[in-house]
Amino acid sequence: MSSEERVTVIRNGRIVTENNSVIEGGTIVWQNQRIVYIGEDGGERGLKIVNDTSAIMIDADGGWVLPGFIDVHVHGGAGYDFMEATTEAYDAITRFHARHGTTGMLATTVTAPRDALTSAIHTASVYRSNETRYAELLGVHLEGPFISPQWSGAQNPEYIVAPQLEWIEHWVSMYPALIRILTLAPELDGASALIAWLNDRGIIPACGHTDASYDCMNEAAKHGLRHAVHSFNAMRGMHHREPGTVGAILTDDRISAEIIADGHHVHPAGIRMLTALKRSDQVILITDAISAAGLEDGSYRSAGLDVIIKDSVSRTKEGGQLAGSMLTMIKAFQFMAREVGLKVEQVSRFASGNPALLLGLDQERGSLAKGKLADLLILSADLELQHVFVRGRPVH
């Protein structure tokens, strides 16, 4: 019997369930990549399984058992960027983030020439077809190049262009079901038509790097805009007479909202405001990690720009703007629980359940339930990561 076919049992865990309740001292069991039991240790089915002498037994020691994290906005890590478009880079990135709790992710691009974007998309398509060894590549998030020059942030303004429907049509025809999110500035000419086109084909239109007014955002939502990247950052802020991009994101139930929880991009009070105003299924935790994530302070390149890492904060060399983050999902998760003060089961939904729901993958992953993939984590009682499993296989 292969290790994949063997039954694996985690006992004595605080299991966060599909409905965001917690089973104290619970048992979860999987075989052949899928969960076959979840419940209390003393349950009849649980007793039968845990007495199976061939089972692999793991004691959670009173720690947390959570669904694996899903990062829908991540550019790289461990010295590599998805834009490098090589198997070596993709292996390094998915391995690095898997070791920090991410079991599924979107390869996120930057504003770049069309040929460079095509190369990254092609590599993602090939990589996704391979057997999962680390974090699973769930698709591509195109961040740009259809963004506002006024809010380019750490995106290279040299490659910003107006929305090009022909580009997207070509990519979608060549690589069907690969592009999952496209970030653009809704105020640009041609953006409304592109938003509607994307929405009709199941691709998530997102706003970001934008100077959209409140009224523009409302109109964009009518055409199908339904997501906002790194909320509060690189977008028009809120004024009491012109609520702006941020005001629309906070108050429009049609739009889900990403958040970078590192203590630098958004103040904890801003995160509390977002989580208080948005529906519980609309807040999504991301890293926006760049290639330098996991590396020491120093000088690096990101998105074609020079960046300086100091005290684990990444900023552009020219202008000193925040340039992505040095985050991992476990660090973002810990910040939300420890510094923002949210419950573990609430943050778990933001880091796993909600991204799966956004991508339409919630029947397979994003929560712990019988029949779902065994993408799961064990954390200690004080939220330190202990074990990571992708489709039931341990990540070492």
Secondary structure, 3 states (H helix, E strand, C coil): CCCCCCCEEEEEEEEECCCCCEEEEEEEEEECCEEEEEEECCCHHHHHHHCCCCCEEEECCCCEEEECEEEEEECEECCEEHHHCCHHHHHHHHHHHHCCCEEEEEEECCCCCHHHHHHHHHHHHHHHCCCCCCCEEEEEEEECCCCCHHHCCCCCHHHCCCCCHHHHHHHHHHCCCCEEEEEECCCCCCHHHHHHHHHHCCCEEEECCECCCHHHHHHHHHHCCCEECCCCCCECCCCCCCCHHHHHHHHCCCCEEEEECCCCCCCHHHHHHHHHHCCCCCEEEECCECCCCCCCCEEEEECCEEEEEECCEEEECCCCCECCECCCHHHHHHHHHHCCCCCHHHHHHHHHHHHHHHCCCCCCCCCCCCCCECCEEEECCCCCEEEEEECCEECC
